Amino acid sequence: MLRTLTAMLLFLCMSSFFGQTLAQNPPPSSRKSFIPKPLSPSDELQQTIEAAGNDRAALVRNLENFLLKYPQAPERPQIFRALVEACLQLRDTPKAASYAERLVSITPEDMSITLLAIQLLEKTGDEPALRRAVNYASRVIEYVRASSDSEKSPRVSPEEWATEKKRDESSLLLVRSRLESKLHNRASARKDAEASYALLPNSSAAEKLGELDELEKNYASAITQYARAFSLLDSSAKNVHRRELRQKLGNVWRLAHGSDTGLGDFLLATFDETSSSSAAPKPKRNAAAKEPFEFILRKAPGGDAYPLTAQKGKILVVNFWATWCGPCRVLEPFYEKVAVEFQGAPNVLFLSADCDDDESLVAPYLDEVKPRTTTVFADGLDDLFRVEAFPTVIVLNLSGKVSYRSDGFGDASFVTELSAAVHRALSEAPSSTAKTN
């Protein structure tokens, strides 16, 4: 995206410059021919542009000759931009890079031009060009780090600004890592790739670290990095890149283990690891609570407080579920059937506790499913009961102890089993006068 925006900016600047020049200096045919006077540098520049017509090669020659005659022309920034654009169209990358660098020297505050210079120097590929590109990359990194909140748009929140800065710095560190790698400075390349990944776990940084590990024959670490890279691939990544990354991973796995056996399990475990580490951390709720009735839950989806202290003295039935869980959806009507059976029992409470990491998924799900039991966010209650699979249904007796637990959903016998479990909990009460339908 940076490349496209930069190219568009250059094209617009060039067009604007040429348009202004034409407006300020109409073609010679429209001037009064009977007033001879020497051409001003601006007039000469206009003639230089007109003489080239649509010939980009001629435009480059003419503008270069103009600069030889007027090396300090005030229009130099616009001329250099025009030369960069024309050279890119002529596929003359070294010359385009040269003029981009000249533009950087007179407009060092223009980071978009500096980024373009880095890209062109990297394409040039020779060692001096790559070293200059590293210096430019360092300059832009420092610029991003030094940028303050006062520079952000009022429409951007401080959180969005901080995230954007982190993303930019991570990307630039990766660019410098790639340049250092091409210069065979592996230690510097590794340092930047590690810093990029630490700022924002990303597939490109993990892949670069995997390549560096593979070069050093550290296959165990290369496997981990390539697996992370594969797991973090953006959904928009091209299939050819997925295939290449899969081949890199398979190659180092076979070098380390002799065959592909076990690779699938390792990749799945790495996917789980990267998914949990890259997700925004959920706030830790009820961290100090040790007993169920010490928890303050939130009603879903609105988030109103729902303290379980007010429910103490009741038999508590909880269905732990998640929006992505297919069996949870199947179990819901069976769970509701049992809840309806005990809806006349004042000392029995049925809850449905959502355990999604992304709580924004809950409201659309509830609009679709429309459960009839009270729905809350688990808010750590799932951790207290060590819920590791969904759906999980538990029954707490009046002492707050688990008297029934079902992990997963098997068949319709669930209704009979859960109903019997609630009746047992009621029969354990010292004096139960609860009515059931």
ZIZISUL-V778535 format. One record per residue. N is the residue number from 0. RES is the residue in one letter. SS is DSSP state (alpha for helix, beta for strand, coil for the rest). OMEGA is omega in degrees with one decimal (999 if undefined). NEAR is the number of other ideal C-beta (glycine too) atoms within 12 Angstrom. Layout:
# ZIZISUL-V778535
n=N res=RES ss=SS omega=OMEGA near=NEAR
n=N res=RES ss=SS omega=OMEGA near=NEAR
This chain:
# ZIZISUL-V778535
n=0 res=M ss=coil omega=178.0 near=12
n=1 res=L ss=alpha omega=-179.4 near=21
n=2 res=R ss=alpha omega=-178.1 near=19
n=3 res=T ss=alpha omega=-179.8 near=14
n=4 res=L ss=alpha omega=-179.7 near=17
n=5 res=T ss=alpha omega=-180.0 near=30
n=6 res=A ss=alpha omega=179.1 near=26
n=7 res=M ss=alpha omega=178.8 near=17
n=8 res=L ss=alpha omega=179.9 near=24
n=9 res=L ss=alpha omega=-179.3 near=37
n=10 res=F ss=alpha omega=179.9 near=21
n=11 res=L ss=alpha omega=178.5 near=19
n=12 res=C ss=alpha omega=-179.5 near=30
n=13 res=M ss=alpha omega=-179.5 near=34
n=14 res=S ss=alpha omega=-180.0 near=19
n=15 res=S ss=alpha omega=-178.5 near=18
n=16 res=F ss=alpha omega=-179.7 near=30
n=17 res=F ss=alpha omega=-179.4 near=29
n=18 res=G ss=alpha omega=178.7 near=16
n=19 res=Q ss=alpha omega=-179.3 near=18
n=20 res=T ss=alpha omega=179.3 near=31
n=21 res=L ss=alpha omega=-178.4 near=21
n=22 res=A ss=alpha omega=-178.3 near=14
n=23 res=Q ss=alpha omega=-176.2 near=16
n=24 res=N ss=coil omega=-178.5 near=25
n=25 res=P ss=coil omega=-178.4 near=15
n=26 res=P ss=coil omega=-178.0 near=16
n=27 res=P ss=alpha omega=-176.6 near=19
n=28 res=S ss=alpha omega=-178.2 near=8
n=29 res=S ss=alpha omega=-179.4 near=10
n=30 res=R ss=coil omega=177.8 near=16
n=31 res=K ss=coil omega=-174.2 near=10
n=32 res=S ss=coil omega=-175.7 near=9
n=33 res=F ss=coil omega=176.9 near=6
n=34 res=I ss=coil omega=-179.8 near=8
n=35 res=P ss=coil omega=175.5 near=9
n=36 res=K ss=coil omega=-179.3 near=11
n=37 res=P ss=coil omega=179.4 near=8
n=38 res=L ss=coil omega=173.1 near=18
n=39 res=S ss=coil omega=176.0 near=17
n=40 res=P ss=alpha omega=178.1 near=23
n=41 res=S ss=alpha omega=177.2 near=25
n=42 res=D ss=alpha omega=179.3 near=23
n=43 res=E ss=alpha omega=178.6 near=25
n=44 res=L ss=alpha omega=178.7 near=35
n=45 res=Q ss=alpha omega=178.5 near=30
n=46 res=Q ss=alpha omega=178.4 near=23
n=47 res=T ss=alpha omega=-179.2 near=34
n=48 res=I ss=alpha omega=-177.9 near=36
n=49 res=E ss=alpha omega=-176.8 near=23
n=50 res=A ss=alpha omega=-178.1 near=20
n=51 res=A ss=alpha omega=-177.4 near=25
n=52 res=G ss=coil omega=179.0 near=12
n=53 res=N ss=coil omega=-178.0 near=12
n=54 res=D ss=coil omega=-178.2 near=16
n=55 res=R ss=alpha omega=178.9 near=26
n=56 res=A ss=alpha omega=177.8 near=20
n=57 res=A ss=alpha omega=178.6 near=19
n=58 res=L ss=alpha omega=179.0 near=30
n=59 res=V ss=alpha omega=-179.9 near=31
n=60 res=R ss=alpha omega=-177.0 near=21
n=61 res=N ss=alpha omega=179.8 near=28
n=62 res=L ss=alpha omega=177.4 near=41
n=63 res=E ss=alpha omega=177.9 near=26
n=64 res=N ss=alpha omega=177.7 near=21
n=65 res=F ss=alpha omega=-179.9 near=34
n=66 res=L ss=alpha omega=175.6 near=26
n=67 res=L ss=alpha omega=-179.2 near=14
n=68 res=K ss=alpha omega=-179.1 near=16
n=69 res=Y ss=coil omega=-174.8 near=22
n=70 res=P ss=coil omega=-179.6 near=16
n=71 res=Q ss=coil omega=-179.1 near=13
n=72 res=A ss=coil omega=-179.2 near=23
n=73 res=P ss=coil omega=-179.8 near=15
n=74 res=E ss=coil omega=-175.5 near=33
n=75 res=R ss=alpha omega=-179.7 near=25
n=76 res=P ss=alpha omega=179.3 near=28
n=77 res=Q ss=alpha omega=179.9 near=33
n=78 res=I ss=alpha omega=179.4 near=39
n=79 res=F ss=alpha omega=177.3 near=39
n=80 res=R ss=alpha omega=179.2 near=38
n=81 res=A ss=alpha omega=179.2 near=39
n=82 res=L ss=alpha omega=176.9 near=43
n=83 res=V ss=alpha omega=-178.4 near=43
n=84 res=E ss=alpha omega=-179.0 near=37
n=85 res=A ss=alpha omega=179.9 near=33
n=86 res=C ss=alpha omega=175.9 near=35
n=87 res=L ss=alpha omega=178.2 near=30
n=88 res=Q ss=alpha omega=178.2 near=23
n=89 res=L ss=coil omega=-178.8 near=21
n=90 res=R ss=coil omega=176.1 near=14
n=91 res=D ss=coil omega=-174.6 near=23
n=92 res=T ss=alpha omega=-179.8 near=25
n=93 res=P ss=alpha omega=-179.5 near=22
n=94 res=K ss=alpha omega=177.0 near=29
n=95 res=A ss=alpha omega=178.6 near=37
n=96 res=A ss=alpha omega=-179.6 near=35
n=97 res=S ss=alpha omega=-179.5 near=26
n=98 res=Y ss=alpha omega=175.1 near=38
n=99 res=A ss=alpha omega=178.2 near=44
n=100 res=E ss=alpha omega=177.0 near=31
n=101 res=R ss=alpha omega=178.5 near=27
n=102 res=L ss=alpha omega=177.0 near=38
n=103 res=V ss=alpha omega=-176.7 near=33
n=104 res=S ss=alpha omega=-178.8 near=21
n=105 res=I ss=alpha omega=175.4 near=23
n=106 res=T ss=coil omega=-175.5 near=22
n=107 res=P ss=coil omega=-179.1 near=20
n=108 res=E ss=coil omega=-178.1 near=15
n=109 res=D ss=coil omega=-175.5 near=26
n=110 res=M ss=alpha omega=179.8 near=29
n=111 res=S ss=alpha omega=177.3 near=30
n=112 res=I ss=alpha omega=178.1 near=38
n=113 res=T ss=alpha omega=177.5 near=35
n=114 res=L ss=alpha omega=177.8 near=37
n=115 res=L ss=alpha omega=178.0 near=41
n=116 res=A ss=alpha omega=178.4 near=40
n=117 res=I ss=alpha omega=-179.1 near=39
n=118 res=Q ss=alpha omega=-178.2 near=33
n=119 res=L ss=alpha omega=177.9 near=39
n=120 res=L ss=alpha omega=177.6 near=35
n=121 res=E ss=alpha omega=176.9 near=32
n=122 res=K ss=alpha omega=178.2 near=26
n=123 res=T ss=alpha omega=166.2 near=28
n=124 res=G ss=coil omega=-179.5 near=19
n=125 res=D ss=coil omega=-172.0 near=17
n=126 res=E ss=alpha omega=179.4 near=17
n=127 res=P ss=alpha omega=179.6 near=17
n=128 res=A ss=alpha omega=-179.9 near=29
n=129 res=L ss=alpha omega=179.4 near=30
n=130 res=R ss=alpha omega=177.3 near=25
n=131 res=R ss=alpha omega=178.1 near=28
n=132 res=A ss=alpha omega=177.2 near=38
n=133 res=V ss=alpha omega=179.7 near=33
n=134 res=N ss=alpha omega=178.2 near=25
n=135 res=Y ss=alpha omega=179.4 near=37
n=136 res=A ss=alpha omega=178.0 near=37
n=137 res=S ss=alpha omega=179.6 near=26
n=138 res=R ss=alpha omega=-178.4 near=27
n=139 res=V ss=alpha omega=177.9 near=35
n=140 res=I ss=alpha omega=179.1 near=33
n=141 res=E ss=alpha omega=177.7 near=19
n=142 res=Y ss=alpha omega=-179.7 near=24
n=143 res=V ss=alpha omega=-179.2 near=30
n=144 res=R ss=alpha omega=-175.5 near=19
n=145 res=A ss=alpha omega=-177.8 near=15
n=146 res=S ss=coil omega=-175.3 near=20
n=147 res=S ss=coil omega=-179.3 near=13
n=148 res=D ss=alpha omega=-178.7 near=17
n=149 res=S ss=alpha omega=-178.7 near=10
n=150 res=E ss=alpha omega=-176.1 near=15
n=151 res=K ss=coil omega=176.3 near=18
n=152 res=S ss=coil omega=177.3 near=12
n=153 res=P ss=coil omega=-179.3 near=11
n=154 res=R ss=coil omega=-178.2 near=7
n=155 res=V ss=coil omega=179.8 near=15
n=156 res=S ss=coil omega=176.8 near=13
n=157 res=P ss=alpha omega=179.4 near=15
n=158 res=E ss=alpha omega=178.6 near=13
n=159 res=E ss=alpha omega=178.7 near=16
n=160 res=W ss=alpha omega=179.8 near=22
n=161 res=A ss=alpha omega=178.8 near=20
n=162 res=T ss=alpha omega=179.8 near=18
n=163 res=E ss=alpha omega=177.3 near=22
n=164 res=K ss=alpha omega=179.7 near=27
n=165 res=K ss=alpha omega=179.7 near=24
n=166 res=R ss=alpha omega=-179.7 near=21
n=167 res=D ss=alpha omega=-179.4 near=26
n=168 res=E ss=alpha omega=178.3 near=32
n=169 res=S ss=alpha omega=-179.8 near=31
n=170 res=S ss=alpha omega=-178.9 near=32
n=171 res=L ss=alpha omega=175.7 near=37
n=172 res=L ss=alpha omega=178.4 near=39
n=173 res=L ss=alpha omega=175.9 near=36
n=174 res=V ss=alpha omega=-179.6 near=38
n=175 res=R ss=alpha omega=176.2 near=41
n=176 res=S ss=alpha omega=179.7 near=39
n=177 res=R ss=alpha omega=179.0 near=33
n=178 res=L ss=alpha omega=178.8 near=37
n=179 res=E ss=alpha omega=178.8 near=32
n=180 res=S ss=alpha omega=178.2 near=29
n=181 res=K ss=alpha omega=176.4 near=27
n=182 res=L ss=coil omega=179.9 near=27
n=183 res=H ss=coil omega=174.0 near=15
n=184 res=N ss=coil omega=-171.1 near=22
n=185 res=R ss=alpha omega=-178.8 near=23
n=186 res=A ss=alpha omega=178.8 near=16
n=187 res=S ss=alpha omega=179.3 near=25
n=188 res=A ss=alpha omega=179.4 near=33
n=189 res=R ss=alpha omega=-178.9 near=31
n=190 res=K ss=alpha omega=-179.2 near=23
n=191 res=D ss=alpha omega=179.2 near=36
n=192 res=A ss=alpha omega=177.8 near=41
n=193 res=E ss=alpha omega=179.0 near=26
n=194 res=A ss=alpha omega=177.4 near=28
n=195 res=S ss=alpha omega=-178.9 near=36
n=196 res=Y ss=alpha omega=-179.1 near=33
n=197 res=A ss=alpha omega=178.1 near=20
n=198 res=L ss=alpha omega=-175.7 near=26
n=199 res=L ss=coil omega=-179.8 near=27
n=200 res=P ss=coil omega=-177.2 near=30
n=201 res=N ss=coil omega=-174.7 near=35
n=202 res=S ss=alpha omega=-175.2 near=33
n=203 res=S ss=alpha omega=179.1 near=32
n=204 res=A ss=alpha omega=178.4 near=38
n=205 res=A ss=alpha omega=179.1 near=41
n=206 res=E ss=alpha omega=178.1 near=39
n=207 res=K ss=alpha omega=177.8 near=40
n=208 res=L ss=alpha omega=176.3 near=42
n=209 res=G ss=alpha omega=179.0 near=38
n=210 res=E ss=alpha omega=179.2 near=32
n=211 res=L ss=alpha omega=177.7 near=32
n=212 res=D ss=alpha omega=-179.0 near=33
n=213 res=E ss=alpha omega=177.7 near=28
n=214 res=L ss=alpha omega=180.0 near=19
n=215 res=E ss=coil omega=179.6 near=19
n=216 res=K ss=coil omega=174.1 near=13
n=217 res=N ss=coil omega=-169.7 near=22
n=218 res=Y ss=alpha omega=-179.4 near=24
n=219 res=A ss=alpha omega=179.2 near=20
n=220 res=S ss=alpha omega=178.7 near=24
n=221 res=A ss=alpha omega=178.4 near=32
n=222 res=I ss=alpha omega=-179.5 near=34
n=223 res=T ss=alpha omega=-177.4 near=30
n=224 res=Q ss=alpha omega=178.8 near=39
n=225 res=Y ss=alpha omega=178.5 near=41
n=226 res=A ss=alpha omega=175.8 near=39
n=227 res=R ss=alpha omega=-180.0 near=38
n=228 res=A ss=alpha omega=-179.8 near=40
n=229 res=F ss=alpha omega=-178.0 near=37
n=230 res=S ss=alpha omega=-176.0 near=33
n=231 res=L ss=coil omega=-179.0 near=32
n=232 res=L ss=coil omega=177.1 near=30
n=233 res=D ss=coil omega=-178.4 near=16
n=234 res=S ss=coil omega=-179.7 near=9
n=235 res=S ss=coil omega=-178.3 near=10
n=236 res=A ss=coil omega=-179.5 near=21
n=237 res=K ss=coil omega=-178.9 near=12
n=238 res=N ss=alpha omega=-178.7 near=12
n=239 res=V ss=alpha omega=178.3 near=10
n=240 res=H ss=alpha omega=176.4 near=19
n=241 res=R ss=alpha omega=-178.4 near=22
n=242 res=R ss=alpha omega=179.5 near=15
n=243 res=E ss=alpha omega=-179.8 near=21
n=244 res=L ss=alpha omega=176.3 near=33
n=245 res=R ss=alpha omega=178.7 near=26
n=246 res=Q ss=alpha omega=176.9 near=17
n=247 res=K ss=alpha omega=-179.9 near=30
n=248 res=L ss=alpha omega=179.9 near=39
n=249 res=G ss=alpha omega=-178.3 near=27
n=250 res=N ss=alpha omega=-178.2 near=22
n=251 res=V ss=alpha omega=176.9 near=35
n=252 res=W ss=alpha omega=179.3 near=32
n=253 res=R ss=alpha omega=176.7 near=19
n=254 res=L ss=alpha omega=-178.0 near=21
n=255 res=A ss=alpha omega=-171.6 near=26
n=256 res=H ss=alpha omega=176.5 near=19
n=257 res=G ss=coil omega=178.5 near=11
n=258 res=S ss=coil omega=179.7 near=11
n=259 res=D ss=coil omega=-177.8 near=21
n=260 res=T ss=coil omega=178.0 near=13
n=261 res=G ss=coil omega=-176.9 near=18
n=262 res=L ss=alpha omega=-178.6 near=25
n=263 res=G ss=alpha omega=179.5 near=17
n=264 res=D ss=alpha omega=179.9 near=15
n=265 res=F ss=alpha omega=-178.8 near=27
n=266 res=L ss=alpha omega=178.8 near=27
n=267 res=L ss=alpha omega=178.8 near=16
n=268 res=A ss=alpha omega=178.3 near=19
n=269 res=T ss=alpha omega=177.5 near=30
n=270 res=F ss=alpha omega=178.7 near=21
n=271 res=D ss=alpha omega=-178.6 near=17
n=272 res=E ss=alpha omega=-177.3 near=20
n=273 res=T ss=alpha omega=179.8 near=26
n=274 res=S ss=alpha omega=-178.5 near=18
n=275 res=S ss=alpha omega=-178.1 near=16
n=276 res=S ss=alpha omega=-178.5 near=21
n=277 res=S ss=alpha omega=-179.9 near=23
n=278 res=A ss=coil omega=177.3 near=16
n=279 res=A ss=coil omega=-176.9 near=14
n=280 res=P ss=coil omega=176.6 near=10
n=281 res=K ss=coil omega=176.8 near=21
n=282 res=P ss=coil omega=-179.2 near=14
n=283 res=K ss=coil omega=-177.6 near=11
n=284 res=R ss=coil omega=177.0 near=26
n=285 res=N ss=coil omega=-177.3 near=30
n=286 res=A ss=coil omega=-177.0 near=15
n=287 res=A ss=coil omega=-176.5 near=12
n=288 res=A ss=coil omega=-179.2 near=22
n=289 res=K ss=coil omega=-178.7 near=13
n=290 res=E ss=coil omega=-176.5 near=19
n=291 res=P ss=alpha omega=-174.3 near=39
n=292 res=F ss=alpha omega=171.5 near=26
n=293 res=E ss=alpha omega=-175.6 near=23
n=294 res=F ss=coil omega=169.0 near=37
n=295 res=I ss=beta omega=-179.5 near=26
n=296 res=L ss=beta omega=175.5 near=38
n=297 res=R ss=beta omega=176.9 near=29
n=298 res=K ss=beta omega=-179.7 near=24
n=299 res=A ss=coil omega=3.4 near=35
n=300 res=P ss=coil omega=-171.5 near=22
n=301 res=G ss=coil omega=178.5 near=15
n=302 res=G ss=coil omega=177.5 near=21
n=303 res=D ss=coil omega=-177.0 near=15
n=304 res=A ss=beta omega=179.9 near=18
n=305 res=Y ss=beta omega=-177.3 near=28
n=306 res=P ss=beta omega=179.0 near=20
n=307 res=L ss=alpha omega=176.6 near=33
n=308 res=T ss=alpha omega=-179.1 near=19
n=309 res=A ss=alpha omega=-178.0 near=16
n=310 res=Q ss=alpha omega=-178.1 near=29
n=311 res=K ss=coil omega=-175.5 near=20
n=312 res=G ss=coil omega=177.2 near=20
n=313 res=K ss=coil omega=170.1 near=32
n=314 res=I ss=beta omega=-174.9 near=39
n=315 res=L ss=beta omega=177.3 near=41
n=316 res=V ss=beta omega=-175.4 near=43
n=317 res=V ss=beta omega=174.3 near=44
n=318 res=N ss=beta omega=178.3 near=47
n=319 res=F ss=beta omega=-173.8 near=41
n=320 res=W ss=beta omega=175.8 near=42
n=321 res=A ss=coil omega=-175.4 near=31
n=322 res=T ss=coil omega=-176.0 near=32
n=323 res=W ss=coil omega=-172.6 near=18
n=324 res=C ss=coil omega=178.8 near=26
n=325 res=G ss=alpha omega=178.2 near=15
n=326 res=P ss=alpha omega=177.5 near=26
n=327 res=C ss=alpha omega=179.5 near=32
n=328 res=R ss=alpha omega=-179.7 near=24
n=329 res=V ss=alpha omega=-176.7 near=20
n=330 res=L ss=alpha omega=-171.3 near=35
n=331 res=E ss=alpha omega=-178.9 near=34
n=332 res=P ss=alpha omega=177.5 near=22
n=333 res=F ss=alpha omega=178.4 near=31
n=334 res=Y ss=alpha omega=179.2 near=42
n=335 res=E ss=alpha omega=179.4 near=26
n=336 res=K ss=alpha omega=178.5 near=22
n=337 res=V ss=alpha omega=179.4 near=36
n=338 res=A ss=alpha omega=178.7 near=33
n=339 res=V ss=alpha omega=179.8 near=21
n=340 res=E ss=alpha omega=-174.9 near=26
n=341 res=F ss=coil omega=-175.7 near=33
n=342 res=Q ss=coil omega=176.7 near=22
n=343 res=G ss=coil omega=-179.3 near=14
n=344 res=A ss=coil omega=-175.0 near=27
n=345 res=P ss=coil omega=-178.7 near=18
n=346 res=N ss=coil omega=173.5 near=28
n=347 res=V ss=beta omega=-178.7 near=38
n=348 res=L ss=beta omega=176.3 near=35
n=349 res=F ss=beta omega=177.2 near=36
n=350 res=L ss=beta omega=169.4 near=39
n=351 res=S ss=beta omega=-173.4 near=42
n=352 res=A ss=beta omega=179.6 near=45
n=353 res=D ss=beta omega=-177.2 near=45
n=354 res=C ss=coil omega=-179.2 near=37
n=355 res=D ss=coil omega=171.0 near=30
n=356 res=D ss=coil omega=179.6 near=23
n=357 res=D ss=coil omega=-175.4 near=19
n=358 res=E ss=coil omega=178.5 near=29
n=359 res=S ss=alpha omega=179.4 near=16
n=360 res=L ss=alpha omega=-170.2 near=23
n=361 res=V ss=alpha omega=-176.4 near=32
n=362 res=A ss=alpha omega=177.6 near=22
n=363 res=P ss=alpha omega=179.8 near=16
n=364 res=Y ss=alpha omega=-179.2 near=27
n=365 res=L ss=alpha omega=176.3 near=29
n=366 res=D ss=alpha omega=-178.9 near=14
n=367 res=E ss=alpha omega=-173.2 near=13
n=368 res=V ss=alpha omega=180.0 near=27
n=369 res=K ss=coil omega=178.8 near=15
n=370 res=P ss=coil omega=-177.5 near=32
n=371 res=R ss=coil omega=175.7 near=18
n=372 res=T ss=coil omega=178.9 near=34
n=373 res=T ss=beta omega=-176.6 near=28
n=374 res=T ss=beta omega=-179.2 near=40
n=375 res=V ss=beta omega=168.3 near=42
n=376 res=F ss=beta omega=-175.0 near=41
n=377 res=A ss=coil omega=174.0 near=38
n=378 res=D ss=coil omega=176.3 near=36
n=379 res=G ss=coil omega=178.7 near=30
n=380 res=L ss=alpha omega=177.0 near=36
n=381 res=D ss=alpha omega=177.3 near=34
n=382 res=D ss=alpha omega=179.8 near=22
n=383 res=L ss=alpha omega=-178.6 near=29
n=384 res=F ss=coil omega=177.1 near=29
n=385 res=R ss=coil omega=176.7 near=15
n=386 res=V ss=coil omega=-177.1 near=30
n=387 res=E ss=coil omega=178.8 near=14
n=388 res=A ss=coil omega=-177.1 near=21
n=389 res=F ss=coil omega=-7.5 near=31
n=390 res=P ss=coil omega=171.2 near=37
n=391 res=T ss=beta omega=-180.0 near=35
n=392 res=V ss=beta omega=178.6 near=44
n=393 res=I ss=beta omega=173.2 near=36
n=394 res=V ss=beta omega=175.6 near=40
n=395 res=L ss=beta omega=177.6 near=37
n=396 res=N ss=coil omega=-176.1 near=29
n=397 res=L ss=coil omega=177.6 near=29
n=398 res=S ss=coil omega=-179.2 near=20
n=399 res=G ss=coil omega=179.6 near=27
n=400 res=K ss=coil omega=-179.6 near=19
n=401 res=V ss=beta omega=177.9 near=25
n=402 res=S ss=beta omega=177.6 near=27
n=403 res=Y ss=beta omega=176.6 near=28
n=404 res=R ss=beta omega=177.1 near=25
n=405 res=S ss=beta omega=178.4 near=34
n=406 res=D ss=beta omega=-178.0 near=22
n=407 res=G ss=coil omega=-179.1 near=22
n=408 res=F ss=coil omega=-178.2 near=30
n=409 res=G ss=coil omega=-177.3 near=18
n=410 res=D ss=coil omega=-175.1 near=14
n=411 res=A ss=coil omega=178.0 near=16
n=412 res=S ss=alpha omega=178.2 near=13
n=413 res=F ss=alpha omega=-178.1 near=30
n=414 res=V ss=alpha omega=-179.1 near=25
n=415 res=T ss=alpha omega=-177.2 near=18
n=416 res=E ss=alpha omega=-178.2 near=23
n=417 res=L ss=alpha omega=179.3 near=38
n=418 res=S ss=alpha omega=179.5 near=31
n=419 res=A ss=alpha omega=-179.4 near=20
n=420 res=A ss=alpha omega=179.8 near=30
n=421 res=V ss=alpha omega=178.1 near=40
n=422 res=H ss=alpha omega=178.3 near=27
n=423 res=R ss=alpha omega=179.4 near=19
n=424 res=A ss=alpha omega=177.5 near=33
n=425 res=L ss=alpha omega=-177.9 near=30
n=426 res=S ss=alpha omega=179.4 near=18
n=427 res=E ss=coil omega=-178.8 near=21
n=428 res=A ss=coil omega=-178.4 near=23
n=429 res=P ss=coil omega=177.4 near=12
n=430 res=S ss=coil omega=-176.5 near=10
n=431 res=S ss=coil omega=177.2 near=23
n=432 res=T ss=coil omega=-176.1 near=12
n=433 res=A ss=coil omega=175.7 near=24
n=434 res=K ss=coil omega=174.6 near=14
n=435 res=T ss=coil omega=178.2 near=21
n=436 res=N ss=coil omega=999 near=14
